[in-house]
Amino acid sequence: MHRPGPPSAAAPEDPGADTDDLNNAPVAADVAAGRQSSASASRRRLFSDAHKAAAYARNPTCAWCGLPILDPAHAEADHVLPYALGGTTTHDNCQVLHRICNRERGARPMAEGPAAKRAAAGGAVAEILVDSSETDD
């Protein structure tokens, strides 16, 4: 009776494998080798670091709250049209948000965000008005 040996360990990923540098998705070779299905290769959810860097370079402002993103390490790449609603993980559908803003947004439309509401109201940032009759002069 022949006893099979232990299963062989999977080969480590080849860092030199062909990838789409913006999407960082394995290409047809991985699909053909069975390392990834064609459906998952064409429908990736997470943005690559290259997408995030390009979105930050394009506009270093949080698309949700409208405030500057001072450190891109504390921001996240986000889908303009949410992935849950059919948005694609592409350069044109990528924007940066503060981490907390991304959690707050979820899959809500960008029109519901503070920056969009402020822009709809004339673009003014909230101001504190002081009644001159209440000042100590």
N, C-alpha and C positions, 0 to 999 in steps of 0.2 A: 504494500500500500504506500502510495506516494503522499507525503505530507508537504503541503506548501510552506514555504518559508515566511518570515514576517513580511508584511507589506512594505514595499520600498517607500522611503520618505519622498515627499514631493520635492521636486527641484525648486530651489529658491528662484524668486522672480529675477529675471534678467534686467538689470537697470538700463541696459542698452537697447531694450526692446522698442520697436517702433511704436510711437504714440502720437496722437494729435496734440501738439504742444499747448493749444488753448484749452481743449477739453480734457486733456490728460487721460483720454480714453484709449484702451488698447485697441489696436486696429484689426483688420480682417485676419491676420495671422493667428491672433488669440482666439477669435471666433472659430476659425477652421480647426484649430488644435483642441477645441472643446474647453478651453480655459474660461470662456465667457460666452454667454448666449448673445445672438445678434440683437435680441430685444433689449437686453440690458446695456449693450454697447451703444445703442442709438438713443437710449432713454435714461441718461445719467442724471441723478438728482443734485449732487454736490458740485459746486464750482471749484475749479482748480485755483491754486495760488496765483497763476498767471491771469485768470479772469479777475480775481479780487484786486490785484495790483493795477490792472488796466482800468478798472472801474474807479479805483481811488485816484489814479492819475487824471482821469477824465473829470472827476468832481469829488474833492475831498470833504464833502458835506453830507451829513446823514440825510438820506432821502425821506425819512419818516419825520424826524423832529426839526430838520432844517439847521441844526447847529453843526459847527465844524467838527470833524473827526481829527483830533490832534495826533493820535497814534494809530496807524492802520492795524497794529497788532491787536487793538481792542475793538476792532470792527469786524463785521461779517459780510460776506457777499450774499446778496439776497436776490430773489427773482422779482422783477418788476411785475410781471403777470405771474402770480403764484404757481408753483409747480403743481399744487393740488387742483388747480383750475386749468391745467393743460399747458402752463408756461414751460418753455424750453430752457435748458441749461446752456445758453449761448451768450456770446459777448454782448449782443444787443439787448438781452433781457437781464443783464446783470447790473446791480447797483450796490452801494455800500451803505450799511446802517450800523449804528452803535449796537452792541450785543443786546442791551436791554430793550432798545427800540425794536429790534428784530423779534424778540420774544413777545413784546406788546402787540406788534402788528399781526403776527400769525399769518393767516391767509386773507386778511381784510384788504380791500382795495386801497391803493395809495391815496385816493381822494378823502379817506377818513382820517388821515394822519394830520398832526398839528401843522406841519409845513404847508400842506395843501389847503388847509382851512385858513391859515394866515394869508396865503397868497390870494385866496378867493375873497378875503375881506380887504383887499387892497395892499397886501404885502407888508403891512406895518407890524412890527414886533410890539408885543403888549407893553404899554407904557403906564407908569403910575402917575396919576394926575393928583396934584396937591391943590386943595382949595386955599386960595390966598387969604381968606378970612380966618383960617385956622392956624396961621403961622405966627410965631412970636417975633414981632419986629419992634 
